[in-house]
Amino acid sequence: MRLSFLGCPIDVLSMAETVERARDAMLSRRRLQHVALNVAKFVNMRSDPTLAADVANSDLVGVDGMGIVWGARALGLPVKARVAGVDLLTELLELCAREGFRPFFLGARADVLQRAAARAAERHPGLEFAGLQHGYFTREQEPAVVHMIRDSGADCLFIGMPTPRKERFLAAHRDDLATPFVMGVGGSFDVLAGVVRRAPRLVQRLGFEWLYRVFQEPRRMWWRYARTNTLFAAILAQAFIRQRLKSIMDGGLAPPASRVGG
């Protein structure tokens, strides 16, 4: 079910439903581009029309961040749970190993990428990769990378590059990749490789996984989360106040209860 969250499309799907949509795309060889929406991306979309258009033009916009879940619920949208990008990647790799689909990993440093692929193959026996390509290539090298992915015959493509680079790459080349399921996975290759640790389950459920990430990489992450979380809180507060005022105004225009049905 596609809804609008403060002007941004979101698809309210469970993990199982998302995996099934991806499986259907790989079986039918019809393109399905998935984007994971978190607070940072949502905030950056407000000042980056190109990024906003890239997200809006995606086939599936998954709710990745707990902040988006809480914000949507506060505004009355029926979002039950998030579908975290790294968890979705794990589920899809298990699907690939089980049903013979071949993934392509694009992004990260070459050493991290190799380690991530090796650990994924250990965890998912039978997993066969269509290809691997690190993310440190130039704009001039992009056509060669696109040809490599297309010629690999990959069933799914996971892109571990930062926003908005991966969105720009997909906007420019997604029709040339000939890969049915395409998904940006952010820093998930670092997690798979063991370079970055995920927060404990309780911390994830409480919505403080971002804070755990700040503790691991304070120099790189603290300003990003401080800025985007503060802006998101302000955006959400304004929207909630507008919604409440509209509700009060609409209620004030309704006929008195004693006259209803009179």
Sequence and secondary structure as in RCSB ss.txt:
>XXXX:A:sequence
MRLSFLGCPIDVLSMAETVERARDAMLSRRRLQHVALNVAKFVNMRSDPTLAADVANSDLVGVDGMGIVWGARAL
GLPVKARVAGVDLLTELLELCAREGFRPFFLGARADVLQRAAARAAERHPGLEFAGLQHGYFTREQEPAVVHMIR
DSGADCLFIGMPTPRKERFLAAHRDDLATPFVMGVGGSFDVLAGVVRRAPRLVQRLGFEWLYRVFQEPRRMWWRY
ARTNTLFAAILAQAFIRQRLKSIMDGGLAPPASRVGG
>XXXX:A:secstr
 EEEETTEEEE   HHHHHHHHHHHHHHT  EEEEEE HHHHHHHHH HHHHHHHHTSSEEEE  HHHHHHHHHT
T        HHHHHHHHHHHHHHHT  EEEEES HHHHHHHHHHHHHHSTT   SEEE S   GGGHHHHHHHHH
HHT SEEEEE  TTHHHHHHHHHHHHH  SEEEE TTHHHHHHTSS    HHHHHHT HHHHHHHHSHHHHHHHH
HHHHHHHHHHHHHHHHHHHHHHHHHHHTS  GGGTT 
